[in-house]
Amino acid sequence: MTEQDAPAPETDFLAWTKARGAGDLADKMGIEFTEFSLERAVARMPVAGNTQPAMLLHGGAYVVMGESLGSMSANLHAGPGKLAVGIEINASHTGSATSGYVTAVCTPIHLGRTLTTHEIVVTDDTGRRCSTIRITNLILDRPAGA
């Protein structure tokens, strides 16, 4: 993302995420952003195609979804000329989705000048919590040409 790609304060942030994209892995997994602002980001992902051999949603899929949301949110907070990169992530899986979609809601815990921390709660179609993810991103100056 270049500085001209960074959203203006009055920008529709959901449109910004769709134009920017969340990366090839998120696309392959079917992650779709449905809401996006500095205060809250929401995405959904199909269980089908993202399962482990036991036909449960793969634990790594929850983490990819969480990192996609948390990193995009951190980059929105970072603003023009900055780049947020993940430096720590953890997840606690407390349920197993087996069909339909999972929905992730990302909210900031800390939005600082150099660090952000977000919590992502992932639920299944019944609203049951399946995973809780926390990600910390470091905000850097964007390298020239990036």
PyMOL commands that place a pseudoatom at each C-alpha (Angstrom):
pseudoatom trace, name=CA, resn=MET, resi=1, chain=A, elem=C, hetatm=0, pos=[0.000, 0.000, 0.000]
pseudoatom trace, name=CA, resn=THR, resi=2, chain=A, elem=C, hetatm=0, pos=[1.385, 3.400, -0.941]
pseudoatom trace, name=CA, resn=GLU, resi=3, chain=A, elem=C, hetatm=0, pos=[0.562, 6.667, 0.775]
pseudoatom trace, name=CA, resn=GLN, resi=4, chain=A, elem=C, hetatm=0, pos=[-1.968, 7.469, -1.927]
pseudoatom trace, name=CA, resn=ASP, resi=5, chain=A, elem=C, hetatm=0, pos=[-3.642, 4.125, -1.139]
pseudoatom trace, name=CA, resn=ALA, resi=6, chain=A, elem=C, hetatm=0, pos=[-4.143, 5.094, 2.519]
pseudoatom trace, name=CA, resn=PRO, resi=7, chain=A, elem=C, hetatm=0, pos=[-7.733, 6.094, 3.235]
pseudoatom trace, name=CA, resn=ALA, resi=8, chain=A, elem=C, hetatm=0, pos=[-8.689, 9.699, 3.885]
pseudoatom trace, name=CA, resn=PRO, resi=9, chain=A, elem=C, hetatm=0, pos=[-10.485, 10.309, 7.217]
pseudoatom trace, name=CA, resn=GLU, resi=10, chain=A, elem=C, hetatm=0, pos=[-13.896, 10.388, 5.503]
pseudoatom trace, name=CA, resn=THR, resi=11, chain=A, elem=C, hetatm=0, pos=[-13.234, 7.223, 3.470]
pseudoatom trace, name=CA, resn=ASP, resi=12, chain=A, elem=C, hetatm=0, pos=[-15.477, 4.168, 3.523]
pseudoatom trace, name=CA, resn=PHE, resi=13, chain=A, elem=C, hetatm=0, pos=[-13.004, 1.830, 5.249]
pseudoatom trace, name=CA, resn=LEU, resi=14, chain=A, elem=C, hetatm=0, pos=[-14.801, -1.324, 4.099]
pseudoatom trace, name=CA, resn=ALA, resi=15, chain=A, elem=C, hetatm=0, pos=[-14.346, -0.211, 0.475]
pseudoatom trace, name=CA, resn=TRP, resi=16, chain=A, elem=C, hetatm=0, pos=[-10.680, 0.528, 1.300]
pseudoatom trace, name=CA, resn=THR, resi=17, chain=A, elem=C, hetatm=0, pos=[-10.143, -3.040, 2.555]
pseudoatom trace, name=CA, resn=LYS, resi=18, chain=A, elem=C, hetatm=0, pos=[-11.791, -4.515, -0.528]
pseudoatom trace, name=CA, resn=ALA, resi=19, chain=A, elem=C, hetatm=0, pos=[-9.694, -2.346, -2.862]
pseudoatom trace, name=CA, resn=ARG, resi=20, chain=A, elem=C, hetatm=0, pos=[-6.463, -3.061, -0.943]
pseudoatom trace, name=CA, resn=GLY, resi=21, chain=A, elem=C, hetatm=0, pos=[-7.117, -6.764, -0.440]
pseudoatom trace, name=CA, resn=ALA, resi=22, chain=A, elem=C, hetatm=0, pos=[-6.037, -8.944, 2.472]
pseudoatom trace, name=CA, resn=GLY, resi=23, chain=A, elem=C, hetatm=0, pos=[-3.512, -11.025, 0.540]
pseudoatom trace, name=CA, resn=ASP, resi=24, chain=A, elem=C, hetatm=0, pos=[-3.426, -14.265, -1.407]
pseudoatom trace, name=CA, resn=LEU, resi=25, chain=A, elem=C, hetatm=0, pos=[-3.785, -16.555, 1.619]
pseudoatom trace, name=CA, resn=ALA, resi=26, chain=A, elem=C, hetatm=0, pos=[-6.884, -14.770, 2.902]
pseudoatom trace, name=CA, resn=ASP, resi=27, chain=A, elem=C, hetatm=0, pos=[-8.358, -14.915, -0.611]
pseudoatom trace, name=CA, resn=LYS, resi=28, chain=A, elem=C, hetatm=0, pos=[-7.655, -18.669, -0.916]
pseudoatom trace, name=CA, resn=MET, resi=29, chain=A, elem=C, hetatm=0, pos=[-9.358, -19.258, 2.428]
pseudoatom trace, name=CA, resn=GLY, resi=30, chain=A, elem=C, hetatm=0, pos=[-12.441, -17.282, 1.401]
pseudoatom trace, name=CA, resn=ILE, resi=31, chain=A, elem=C, hetatm=0, pos=[-12.101, -14.565, 4.067]
pseudoatom trace, name=CA, resn=GLU, resi=32, chain=A, elem=C, hetatm=0, pos=[-14.569, -11.766, 3.372]
pseudoatom trace, name=CA, resn=PHE, resi=33, chain=A, elem=C, hetatm=0, pos=[-14.626, -8.459, 5.245]
pseudoatom trace, name=CA, resn=THR, resi=34, chain=A, elem=C, hetatm=0, pos=[-18.166, -7.346, 6.107]
pseudoatom trace, name=CA, resn=GLU, resi=35, chain=A, elem=C, hetatm=0, pos=[-17.507, -4.358, 8.395]
pseudoatom trace, name=CA, resn=PHE, resi=36, chain=A, elem=C, hetatm=0, pos=[-14.404, -2.245, 8.910]
pseudoatom trace, name=CA, resn=SER, resi=37, chain=A, elem=C, hetatm=0, pos=[-13.599, 0.789, 11.045]
pseudoatom trace, name=CA, resn=LEU, resi=38, chain=A, elem=C, hetatm=0, pos=[-10.969, 1.823, 13.579]
pseudoatom trace, name=CA, resn=GLU, resi=39, chain=A, elem=C, hetatm=0, pos=[-13.222, 0.582, 16.405]
pseudoatom trace, name=CA, resn=ARG, resi=40, chain=A, elem=C, hetatm=0, pos=[-14.401, -2.740, 14.957]
pseudoatom trace, name=CA, resn=ALA, resi=41, chain=A, elem=C, hetatm=0, pos=[-13.662, -5.022, 12.026]
pseudoatom trace, name=CA, resn=VAL, resi=42, chain=A, elem=C, hetatm=0, pos=[-15.715, -8.056, 11.059]
pseudoatom trace, name=CA, resn=ALA, resi=43, chain=A, elem=C, hetatm=0, pos=[-15.033, -10.837, 8.562]
pseudoatom trace, name=CA, resn=ARG, resi=44, chain=A, elem=C, hetatm=0, pos=[-16.417, -14.264, 7.779]
pseudoatom trace, name=CA, resn=MET, resi=45, chain=A, elem=C, hetatm=0, pos=[-14.877, -17.414, 6.366]
pseudoatom trace, name=CA, resn=PRO, resi=46, chain=A, elem=C, hetatm=0, pos=[-16.349, -20.703, 5.152]
pseudoatom trace, name=CA, resn=VAL, resi=47, chain=A, elem=C, hetatm=0, pos=[-15.565, -23.852, 7.087]
pseudoatom trace, name=CA, resn=ALA, resi=48, chain=A, elem=C, hetatm=0, pos=[-15.605, -25.906, 3.866]
pseudoatom trace, name=CA, resn=GLY, resi=49, chain=A, elem=C, hetatm=0, pos=[-12.146, -25.977, 2.317]
pseudoatom trace, name=CA, resn=ASN, resi=50, chain=A, elem=C, hetatm=0, pos=[-10.446, -24.961, 5.581]
pseudoatom trace, name=CA, resn=THR, resi=51, chain=A, elem=C, hetatm=0, pos=[-10.776, -28.156, 7.609]
pseudoatom trace, name=CA, resn=GLN, resi=52, chain=A, elem=C, hetatm=0, pos=[-8.349, -30.633, 9.124]
pseudoatom trace, name=CA, resn=PRO, resi=53, chain=A, elem=C, hetatm=0, pos=[-8.685, -34.411, 8.475]
pseudoatom trace, name=CA, resn=ALA, resi=54, chain=A, elem=C, hetatm=0, pos=[-11.264, -34.727, 11.311]
pseudoatom trace, name=CA, resn=MET, resi=55, chain=A, elem=C, hetatm=0, pos=[-13.518, -32.318, 9.330]
pseudoatom trace, name=CA, resn=LEU, resi=56, chain=A, elem=C, hetatm=0, pos=[-13.188, -29.582, 11.965]
pseudoatom trace, name=CA, resn=LEU, resi=57, chain=A, elem=C, hetatm=0, pos=[-12.101, -26.076, 11.021]
pseudoatom trace, name=CA, resn=HIS, resi=58, chain=A, elem=C, hetatm=0, pos=[-8.301, -26.133, 11.193]
pseudoatom trace, name=CA, resn=GLY, resi=59, chain=A, elem=C, hetatm=0, pos=[-6.853, -24.216, 14.153]
pseudoatom trace, name=CA, resn=GLY, resi=60, chain=A, elem=C, hetatm=0, pos=[-4.456, -22.470, 11.798]
pseudoatom trace, name=CA, resn=ALA, resi=61, chain=A, elem=C, hetatm=0, pos=[-7.415, -21.168, 9.798]
pseudoatom trace, name=CA, resn=TYR, resi=62, chain=A, elem=C, hetatm=0, pos=[-8.682, -19.346, 12.895]
pseudoatom trace, name=CA, resn=VAL, resi=63, chain=A, elem=C, hetatm=0, pos=[-5.231, -17.797, 13.324]
pseudoatom trace, name=CA, resn=VAL, resi=64, chain=A, elem=C, hetatm=0, pos=[-4.971, -16.731, 9.667]
pseudoatom trace, name=CA, resn=MET, resi=65, chain=A, elem=C, hetatm=0, pos=[-8.369, -15.080, 9.955]
pseudoatom trace, name=CA, resn=GLY, resi=66, chain=A, elem=C, hetatm=0, pos=[-7.373, -13.334, 13.177]
pseudoatom trace, name=CA, resn=GLU, resi=67, chain=A, elem=C, hetatm=0, pos=[-4.064, -12.129, 11.793]
pseudoatom trace, name=CA, resn=SER, resi=68, chain=A, elem=C, hetatm=0, pos=[-5.733, -10.879, 8.620]
pseudoatom trace, name=CA, resn=LEU, resi=69, chain=A, elem=C, hetatm=0, pos=[-8.217, -8.792, 10.613]
pseudoatom trace, name=CA, resn=GLY, resi=70, chain=A, elem=C, hetatm=0, pos=[-5.763, -7.604, 13.242]
pseudoatom trace, name=CA, resn=SER, resi=71, chain=A, elem=C, hetatm=0, pos=[-3.061, -6.631, 10.772]
pseudoatom trace, name=CA, resn=MET, resi=72, chain=A, elem=C, hetatm=0, pos=[-5.458, -4.800, 8.463]
pseudoatom trace, name=CA, resn=SER, resi=73, chain=A, elem=C, hetatm=0, pos=[-6.863, -2.954, 11.476]
pseudoatom trace, name=CA, resn=ALA, resi=74, chain=A, elem=C, hetatm=0, pos=[-3.370, -2.034, 12.680]
pseudoatom trace, name=CA, resn=ASN, resi=75, chain=A, elem=C, hetatm=0, pos=[-2.432, -0.730, 9.234]
pseudoatom trace, name=CA, resn=LEU, resi=76, chain=A, elem=C, hetatm=0, pos=[-5.536, 1.439, 9.134]
pseudoatom trace, name=CA, resn=HIS, resi=77, chain=A, elem=C, hetatm=0, pos=[-4.575, 2.891, 12.523]
pseudoatom trace, name=CA, resn=ALA, resi=78, chain=A, elem=C, hetatm=0, pos=[-0.922, 3.348, 11.456]
pseudoatom trace, name=CA, resn=GLY, resi=79, chain=A, elem=C, hetatm=0, pos=[-1.901, 5.672, 8.614]
pseudoatom trace, name=CA, resn=PRO, resi=80, chain=A, elem=C, hetatm=0, pos=[-0.028, 7.002, 5.585]
pseudoatom trace, name=CA, resn=GLY, resi=81, chain=A, elem=C, hetatm=0, pos=[3.701, 6.398, 5.402]
pseudoatom trace, name=CA, resn=LYS, resi=82, chain=A, elem=C, hetatm=0, pos=[3.564, 3.664, 8.044]
pseudoatom trace, name=CA, resn=LEU, resi=83, chain=A, elem=C, hetatm=0, pos=[3.453, -0.124, 7.977]
pseudoatom trace, name=CA, resn=ALA, resi=84, chain=A, elem=C, hetatm=0, pos=[2.130, -2.352, 10.763]
pseudoatom trace, name=CA, resn=VAL, resi=85, chain=A, elem=C, hetatm=0, pos=[3.723, -5.802, 11.018]
pseudoatom trace, name=CA, resn=GLY, resi=86, chain=A, elem=C, hetatm=0, pos=[2.740, -8.617, 13.354]
pseudoatom trace, name=CA, resn=ILE, resi=87, chain=A, elem=C, hetatm=0, pos=[5.217, -9.386, 16.109]
pseudoatom trace, name=CA, resn=GLU, resi=88, chain=A, elem=C, hetatm=0, pos=[3.162, -11.671, 18.385]
pseudoatom trace, name=CA, resn=ILE, resi=89, chain=A, elem=C, hetatm=0, pos=[-0.005, -13.713, 18.040]
pseudoatom trace, name=CA, resn=ASN, resi=90, chain=A, elem=C, hetatm=0, pos=[-1.718, -16.285, 20.237]
pseudoatom trace, name=CA, resn=ALA, resi=91, chain=A, elem=C, hetatm=0, pos=[-4.947, -18.206, 20.060]
pseudoatom trace, name=CA, resn=SER, resi=92, chain=A, elem=C, hetatm=0, pos=[-7.114, -20.252, 22.385]
pseudoatom trace, name=CA, resn=HIS, resi=93, chain=A, elem=C, hetatm=0, pos=[-9.494, -22.599, 20.580]
pseudoatom trace, name=CA, resn=THR, resi=94, chain=A, elem=C, hetatm=0, pos=[-12.529, -23.374, 22.714]
pseudoatom trace, name=CA, resn=GLY, resi=95, chain=A, elem=C, hetatm=0, pos=[-14.890, -24.864, 20.143]
pseudoatom trace, name=CA, resn=SER, resi=96, chain=A, elem=C, hetatm=0, pos=[-14.870, -26.530, 16.737]
pseudoatom trace, name=CA, resn=ALA, resi=97, chain=A, elem=C, hetatm=0, pos=[-16.836, -25.345, 13.732]
pseudoatom trace, name=CA, resn=THR, resi=98, chain=A, elem=C, hetatm=0, pos=[-17.813, -28.173, 11.384]
pseudoatom trace, name=CA, resn=SER, resi=99, chain=A, elem=C, hetatm=0, pos=[-20.001, -26.468, 8.772]
pseudoatom trace, name=CA, resn=GLY, resi=100, chain=A, elem=C, hetatm=0, pos=[-21.270, -23.135, 7.534]
pseudoatom trace, name=CA, resn=TYR, resi=101, chain=A, elem=C, hetatm=0, pos=[-19.244, -20.036, 8.283]
pseudoatom trace, name=CA, resn=VAL, resi=102, chain=A, elem=C, hetatm=0, pos=[-17.276, -18.590, 11.154]
pseudoatom trace, name=CA, resn=THR, resi=103, chain=A, elem=C, hetatm=0, pos=[-17.427, -14.885, 11.919]
pseudoatom trace, name=CA, resn=ALA, resi=104, chain=A, elem=C, hetatm=0, pos=[-14.566, -12.940, 13.472]
pseudoatom trace, name=CA, resn=VAL, resi=105, chain=A, elem=C, hetatm=0, pos=[-14.965, -9.637, 15.329]
pseudoatom trace, name=CA, resn=CYS, resi=106, chain=A, elem=C, hetatm=0, pos=[-11.771, -7.654, 15.864]
pseudoatom trace, name=CA, resn=THR, resi=107, chain=A, elem=C, hetatm=0, pos=[-11.569, -4.872, 18.464]
pseudoatom trace, name=CA, resn=PRO, resi=108, chain=A, elem=C, hetatm=0, pos=[-8.583, -2.836, 19.588]
pseudoatom trace, name=CA, resn=ILE, resi=109, chain=A, elem=C, hetatm=0, pos=[-7.143, -3.335, 23.053]
pseudoatom trace, name=CA, resn=HIS, resi=110, chain=A, elem=C, hetatm=0, pos=[-4.347, -0.776, 22.569]
pseudoatom trace, name=CA, resn=LEU, resi=111, chain=A, elem=C, hetatm=0, pos=[-3.697, 1.702, 19.751]
pseudoatom trace, name=CA, resn=GLY, resi=112, chain=A, elem=C, hetatm=0, pos=[-0.353, 3.399, 20.301]
pseudoatom trace, name=CA, resn=ARG, resi=113, chain=A, elem=C, hetatm=0, pos=[2.230, 5.211, 18.203]
pseudoatom trace, name=CA, resn=THR, resi=114, chain=A, elem=C, hetatm=0, pos=[4.467, 2.150, 17.839]
pseudoatom trace, name=CA, resn=LEU, resi=115, chain=A, elem=C, hetatm=0, pos=[2.361, -0.822, 18.984]
pseudoatom trace, name=CA, resn=THR, resi=116, chain=A, elem=C, hetatm=0, pos=[-1.203, -2.001, 18.535]
pseudoatom trace, name=CA, resn=THR, resi=117, chain=A, elem=C, hetatm=0, pos=[-2.941, -4.942, 20.168]
pseudoatom trace, name=CA, resn=HIS, resi=118, chain=A, elem=C, hetatm=0, pos=[-6.230, -6.369, 18.933]
pseudoatom trace, name=CA, resn=GLU, resi=119, chain=A, elem=C, hetatm=0, pos=[-8.516, -9.125, 20.199]
pseudoatom trace, name=CA, resn=ILE, resi=120, chain=A, elem=C, hetatm=0, pos=[-10.376, -11.232, 17.665]
pseudoatom trace, name=CA, resn=VAL, resi=121, chain=A, elem=C, hetatm=0, pos=[-13.319, -13.388, 18.755]
pseudoatom trace, name=CA, resn=VAL, resi=122, chain=A, elem=C, hetatm=0, pos=[-14.397, -16.074, 16.282]
pseudoatom trace, name=CA, resn=THR, resi=123, chain=A, elem=C, hetatm=0, pos=[-17.866, -17.632, 16.529]
pseudoatom trace, name=CA, resn=ASP, resi=124, chain=A, elem=C, hetatm=0, pos=[-19.727, -20.274, 14.529]
pseudoatom trace, name=CA, resn=ASP, resi=125, chain=A, elem=C, hetatm=0, pos=[-23.144, -19.857, 12.885]
pseudoatom trace, name=CA, resn=THR, resi=126, chain=A, elem=C, hetatm=0, pos=[-24.889, -20.495, 16.215]
pseudoatom trace, name=CA, resn=GLY, resi=127, chain=A, elem=C, hetatm=0, pos=[-22.939, -17.700, 17.929]
pseudoatom trace, name=CA, resn=ARG, resi=128, chain=A, elem=C, hetatm=0, pos=[-20.806, -20.130, 19.960]
pseudoatom trace, name=CA, resn=ARG, resi=129, chain=A, elem=C, hetatm=0, pos=[-17.249, -18.895, 20.562]
pseudoatom trace, name=CA, resn=CYS, resi=130, chain=A, elem=C, hetatm=0, pos=[-14.719, -21.139, 18.838]
pseudoatom trace, name=CA, resn=SER, resi=131, chain=A, elem=C, hetatm=0, pos=[-11.483, -19.172, 19.166]
pseudoatom trace, name=CA, resn=THR, resi=132, chain=A, elem=C, hetatm=0, pos=[-10.046, -16.078, 20.831]
pseudoatom trace, name=CA, resn=ILE, resi=133, chain=A, elem=C, hetatm=0, pos=[-6.993, -14.558, 19.181]
pseudoatom trace, name=CA, resn=ARG, resi=134, chain=A, elem=C, hetatm=0, pos=[-4.764, -11.699, 20.267]
pseudoatom trace, name=CA, resn=ILE, resi=135, chain=A, elem=C, hetatm=0, pos=[-2.283, -10.016, 17.942]
pseudoatom trace, name=CA, resn=THR, resi=136, chain=A, elem=C, hetatm=0, pos=[0.296, -7.310, 18.561]
pseudoatom trace, name=CA, resn=ASN, resi=137, chain=A, elem=C, hetatm=0, pos=[1.632, -5.290, 15.622]
pseudoatom trace, name=CA, resn=LEU, resi=138, chain=A, elem=C, hetatm=0, pos=[4.677, -3.026, 15.456]
pseudoatom trace, name=CA, resn=ILE, resi=139, chain=A, elem=C, hetatm=0, pos=[4.244, 0.214, 13.510]
pseudoatom trace, name=CA, resn=LEU, resi=140, chain=A, elem=C, hetatm=0, pos=[7.237, 1.090, 11.340]
pseudoatom trace, name=CA, resn=ASP, resi=141, chain=A, elem=C, hetatm=0, pos=[8.028, 3.753, 8.772]
pseudoatom trace, name=CA, resn=ARG, resi=142, chain=A, elem=C, hetatm=0, pos=[7.113, 2.347, 5.368]
pseudoatom trace, name=CA, resn=PRO, resi=143, chain=A, elem=C, hetatm=0, pos=[10.238, 1.410, 3.417]
pseudoatom trace, name=CA, resn=ALA, resi=144, chain=A, elem=C, hetatm=0, pos=[10.802, 3.359, 0.210]
pseudoatom trace, name=CA, resn=GLY, resi=145, chain=A, elem=C, hetatm=0, pos=[9.102, 1.683, -2.719]
pseudoatom trace, name=CA, resn=ALA, resi=146, chain=A, elem=C, hetatm=0, pos=[6.828, -0.471, -0.546]
for i in range(1, 146): cmd.bond("trace and resi %d" % i, "trace and resi %d" % (i + 1))
show_as sticks, trace
zoom trace
